[in-house]
Amino acid sequence: MSNINIKITRIELIKTKSSIKVARKGLNLLKMKRSSLVMAFLDLARQIEAMKEDMRNSIDRAMNSNRMADISLGSIVFDRIAYEQANRTAVVSSRNIMGVKIPNIELGSTKMTTSEEYLPLYAVDVIHAYNNLLNMLIEVAAKESALKEILYEIEKLNRRSNAIEHVSIPALVYKAKYIQARLEDMERDQTVSLKFIKGKLDEYKEPA
């Protein structure tokens, strides 16, 4: 910061001290928000890890059901039943966590073109297994997307808080100290000048 551009006035000192308080308050708020997001990030990461373990088990169940149905029904019948199943629809929205927009994906309900009571048991098992797996895949994908958004916001908060803590506040503190020191120098100079003038006036004062 160039000292040339600093106004040496008491009003400027008051403004600078006020700016320091505002900057420190803002820094505390940023750090609180960052801590909350870090906790949300860790919680979400634990959820994803647990879901991935469940998803691995669901994949095994779906593949086993698929093999049993293929063996029992034959590939032609099995493919026909799979082709006849209605496509799933999804609704994408967002929710807010500490100012961060998190994607939210909701799958529509499954509507089979053929009632379950008319389908072979193995086919029904496969349909339920893969629908369950699809639900889990969508949920994990949404949570991982949310994880990336939260991480990006944490990095932004880190940059902002570092800039305030290590650049803005030190510059303001330096400015306040500089103004304070210059004002004190000016007051001392003024006091010395007044004493000098008073001394000169006393010299010229006529004896009583």
N, C-alpha and C positions, 0 to 999 in steps of 0.2 A: 504494500500500500504506500502510495506517495504521500509524504507529509505535506506537500505543497497544497494539495486539494482539501486538506482537513480544515474545517472552520473552527477557530479557537474561541468558542463562546460557551457560556454556561448552558444555553438552550441546546446546543449541539451535544454537550456532555450528557444532559438529561435524556435526549433522544437516543444516544448511543447506549446508555445503560438500560433504557427500556427495550431496545432491540436485543440486547444480550439476554434479558429475561425472557423475551418472547422466543428467541432462538433455543434457549435451554429447555423451555417448556415444550416447544415443538419437537426437540430431540427426544425428550422423555416419552412423548406420545408415540413417536416413530418406533422407539425401542420396545414399548409396550405392545404395539401392533405387531412388530416383528416377532416378539416372543410368543404371542398368541398364534401367529401363523406357523411358527416352528412346531408348536405343540400339535396344531391341526395336521401339519405335514407328517409328523411322526406317527400320529394316530392313524392317518389314512394309509401310510406305508405298512403299518402292522395289519390293517384290515386287508389290504391287497395281498400280502404274503399269505395270510390265512386262507383267503379265497382261492389263491392259486393252488394251494395244497388240496382244497376241496375240488377244484376244477380238474386236477390231475386224476383224482378218484372218479369224477364224473365221466371223464374221457374214457377211462378203462371200462366203466359200466356200459357206456354207450357203444363202445366197440364190441364188447362181449355180446350185447343184445343184438347188434347188427350182424354178427357172425351166426348167432343162433337163428335169427330170422331168415338169413340168406340160406342157411342149410335146410331149415324146415319148410320154407315157402318156395325156394328156388329163386334165382336172380330175376327172372322175367316177371313173376308175380310181385316180388318185393320191389322192383323198380317201378312197376305200375302203381302200386300203393303209394310209394314215395312221391311220384309225380302228381298224384291226385290231391296231395295235401296242399291246403291254401297257404299262400305266402304270408309271413308275419309283417305287420306294419309297426313303425316306431315313431314316437313323438319326441323331438329334441327340444329341450328348453334349457333354462339356466337358473341357478340360484346364487345367492350372495353370501360369501363368508368373509367378514372383515373387509368389505369393499372389493373382494375378488370375485369375479363372475366364474362360477363353476358349472360345467356342462352337466345336464341331467337327461338321460335317455330312458324313455318308458316304452316297453314293447306292448303292442296291442294283444288282446286275448287270442288264444289259438282257436280257430274254428275249422274243424275237420270237415272235408267234403263228404266223408262217409262216417256215419255214427260208429262209435267204438264197439257197440254190441255186434256190428256186422263185420268187424275186422278180426283177423286172427290175433290170438293173444300175443304172439311174438312181435307182430307189427305194432300193436298198441304199446308194448314195452319200449320198442325202438323210438316210436314217436315221442313218448314221454321223456325218455332218456336224452334225446337230442334237443327237445324243447327246453329241458332243464339246463343242458349244457349251453345252449344259445343265450338263455337268460344270464347265466354266470359270465359268459364271454362279454356280453354287452355291459354288464355291471362293472366288471374289471376294467374294461376299456374306458368307461366313463370315469372311474376312480383314478386311473392312470393319467388321463387327460387333466383331471382336477389337480393331481399331484404336480404336473408340469406347470400349471397356471400358478399354483401356490409358490412353487420354487422360484418362478420368474418374478413374482411379487416380492418375495423375500430378498432376492438379489437387488431389485430396485430399491427397496428400503435400506439395504446395506449401503448402497452407493449414496443415497440421500443423507443417511445418518452420518456416514463418514465425512461427507462434504461439509455438513453443518458442524460436526464435532472437531474436525481437524483443519478446516479452512475458515468457515464463516465466523464461528465463535472466537477463535484466536485473533482473527483480524479485528473484530469488534472490541475485544479486550485490549488489544494493542492501541486501537484508536482512542478508547476511553482513558487509558493510562497516559497517552501522549497529550491529550487535551488537558487532563488534570495537571500534569507536570507543567505544561505551558502556562496554564492559568495561574498556578502557584508562582511561577517565575515572574509573570506579569504583575502579580500582587506584590511580590517582593520589590520589583523594580519601582512600582508605584509608591510603595512605602518609603524606599530610599529617596526617591525624587521629592516626596512631600517633606521628608525630614531635611533634605538639602535646601529646599525652598524656605522652610520655616527657619532654618539656621540663618539664611541670608537675610530674611526679614528681621530676625532678631538683631542682626548686626547693624542694620540701618534704623532700628527703632531708637528714638530719642530717649535719653535717660529721664526718668520721672522727676 
